[in-house]
Amino acid sequence: MKRTRFTNGRVYVDGRFQDTDLLVEDGRIAGFSGKADETVDLEGRLLVPGFLDLHTHGGDGVDVNAATAEDLAKIGRFFARNGTTGWLCSILTDTEEQTLWCIGQARVAMAAPVTGAQLMGIHLEGPFLSTEYKGAMPEHLLQKGNTALFRKYQDAAGGAVRYMTVSPEVEGVVDMIGELSGHVTIAIGHSGADYETACAAIDKGAACCTHTFNAMGLFHQHRPGIMGAVLERPVMCEAICDGRHLHPGSVRMLLACKGYDRVVAVTDSIQAAGLPDGHYKLGVNDVVVEDGDAKLASNGVRAGSTLTTGQALKNLVNFTGESVEKVLPLLTVNPARLIGMDYRKGSIAPGKDADLAVLDDKLNVTATYVAGQCVFAAQE
C-alpha cells in the first residue's frame, strides 16, 4: 500500500482552489491529511483534476482509424504531456471490417498497463450520419439507423463503446436512440435536422450535441433547427475551443445559453496535433495542415483540429475572461458526467481516481498523474 502526499500547492476542490495537502493511496484519493510514504512538493503550483477528452481522432502522428494498441498508447503519452488523464478514441466512419479492427485494438490498449492518459473507451462518430453535413465522413460508408450493427460493435468492444454520434434525420435513427438509450451516451450532430426531429431525438434519450455549431444546420428565427433544439433543451454541448471552429464570441454565447455545467470542451484533434504543418490523414481522408488549421485536401473543408486540452484551458480563460476555477469543469467533471464516469473521474474527492494535473502560474502543465502514478513530468 503506497501513500503519497501532495503538499505546498493549491488544490482544486469543490469548485475552488484551497490551500491543503492531498493524500493518495493505491491510485485513489484518500483525503486531505495523513501520513505518507513519499511527498510531492508542488512548489506553489495548482493541482487540478486531470483533463478528459471525449472526442479525439489522434495526435503525435497517430490516426485512431489506423492505430495499433501500441499506437494508442503513444497517443496517450502525448495527451499526458498536455494534462489529459483520460480519453475516448474517436473512430471515424469506416468500413465494418476496419471499425471492428479499431475496436479490437482499443480493447487491447485498454487492458495494457497505463503509460500515459488512460484510454477509457470508444467514441463512434458514425456511420449513422447525414450525407448533407458529413464533414470528413466518407459518404459512401454512411448508412441509416441500424441497432443490430451498433450491438455488433458494442459486443466486439465488450461494452467499451461509451459514446456515439448520430444524425436524427437519418432514417431509423430516432428509433435507434430510443432502443439504445441507457446503454451508450448518444450525441446528435453532423446534422441538418429540423427542430421537431432534433427534439424527438432528445426526448428519446440523446444527451449531447457533437462539436456544436460545426457540421450542422444553422439557427433561423422561423426554423430553429437542431441548433435551436440543443440550445433550448437540457442537453450538453461539445465545444472545440481552438479559436477556429468557434469564434470566442460564439463560445461565450454557448456558455451563456447552456451554463458552465452543460458545455464539454473537446479537441477533435487529429494525428497532426503536436506536429508541424504538413500532410496528414484522418481516417481515409488526406488532410493538409497550414498554420495549425487542418482541412481536407480535396475540398478545403475543416477536418478536426490540432488542439490540445492544455491549450483549450488557456483559450477558455482568454475567451471568457473568467477564472481558471470557473472554466475547469468543461474539461473535467462535465465530460465525466456526460459518459457516466463522474463517480470515479473528473474531480478531486475521497474515493475517486487520483488522476491529476499540475499547472504553473501560466497554466502550463508541469506534471500529470494517472491513478497516482506520474506519467509526465516537465523538464525544468
Secondary structure by P-SEA (a helix, b strand, c coil): cbbbbbccbbbbcccccccbbbbbcccccccccccccccccccbbbbccbbbbcccccccccccccccaaaaaaaaaaaaaacccbbbbbbccccaaaaaaaaaaaaaaaacccccccccbbbbccccccccccccccccccccccaaaaaaaaaaacccccbbbbbccccaaaaaaaaacccbbbbbccccccaaaaaaaaaacccccccccccbbbbbcccccaaaaaacccbbbbbbcccccccaaaaaaaaaacccccbbbbccccccccccccccccccbbbbbcccbbbbccccccccccccaaaaaaaaaaacccccccccccccaaaaaaaccccccccccccccccbbbbccccccccccccccccccccc
